[in-house]
Amino acid sequence: NLIENAIRPSALGKKNWMFIGHPQAGERSAVIYTLLGSCRRHGINPFDYLKDLFTRLPAAKITQIKEFTPAMWAKAKTKEQVVAQAS
């Protein structure tokens, strides 16, 4: 049941996304849906995540790319909250 509930949104929209227009548009959409799904799985507000991502990403180096995954972003935010509470 949990898995069925998790994939229901993408299963319902499958027919709509089948003819997305350009093949690269489908790939890009898949990346965005994956990011948003990962945010949801980690309990992250997608707006906050994307806002921070788009703010910091242009100045980032390729070696820092792992820091921008939702899982690592959530860990960093948790550490920031712990430090702020300790102050």
N, C-alpha and C positions, 0 to 999 in steps of 0.2 A: 504493500500500500504506500509506504513512504516513497519508494522509487517511482511508482506510478504518479503520485502527486507531484513529484519533483519534475518529471518530464512532460506533464500534461500541457503546460503553456506552449512548449515548442511543438508538441504533437498536434495541438489544435490549429496552430498557425502554419503547419507544414505546407498545405496546399497554397496558401497565400504567398509563401516565400519561395515556392518552387520556380516561379517565373519572375524573379527579382529584377531582371533586366540584363545586366552585364555579369559575366562570370566572376569578375573581381569584386563586384558589389556583394555577391553572395558570400564570398570569402571574408570580406570586411564585416559583414553583418554577423557572421559566425563568430568572429573575434569579439565583437562588442557583446553579443549574447553570452559568450563564455565568460567575459569579464564580469558582466552583471550577475550572472548565475553564481560565480565564485564569490562576489560580494555578498550576495544573499546567504550563501552557505556559511560564510564567516561572520555574519551578523553586522555587516558594514552598510552604512548608508551610501548607496551608489553615487548620489550627488556629491557628497563630501569627498568620496574617493576620486571621482573623475575630476572634480575641481582641483584637488591637490595634484593629481597626476598631470593634468594639462598645464598647471602652473610650473611644476618642477621639471617635467620631462624635457623641455627644450634645452635646458642648461646641463642636463645629465650626460654622463659619459656612458659608453656602451657597457663598461664593466659594472655599472651600477644598476643595470636593468632588472636584476633579481629583486632589488629593493622595492620595485614598483608593482610586484605581484600583490593581489589582494591579501594573501596570507601573510606576507612579510610586512605589508602596510599595516595590517591589524596588529601585529606584534609590536611594531614601532609605536603605534598610537597607545597601546596598552602600557608600554614602558614610559611614554610621556606622561600619562595619567598618574602612574605610580610616583614618578619624580615630582609632579606638581602637587600631589597629596602630601608628600614627605616635606615639602618646603613650607 
